[in-house]
Amino acid sequence: MLELRSSPQCHPAYRRVAIEMHRLSGEQAGHKAVAEAMTHLTTEEPELERLAAERRAEAKRGSQ
């Protein structure tokens, strides 16, 4: 769930929650190894990547 909801395509609010959950789980002694194993987790600050992707798609449709 954390890897899916932290992806750049996900809503920024969901990304913030997923990133915080990952950070907190890494602080727990029993969960640190699990948090470290999540290599595909995107921890960059959530922005509106989805909006940029939609704008590129719209521009591409307009040029056809």
Buried (B, 14 or more C-beta within 10 A) or exposed (E): EBEEBBBBEBEBEBBBBBBEBBEEBBEEEEEEEEBEEBEEBBEEEBEEBBEEEEEEEEEEEEEE
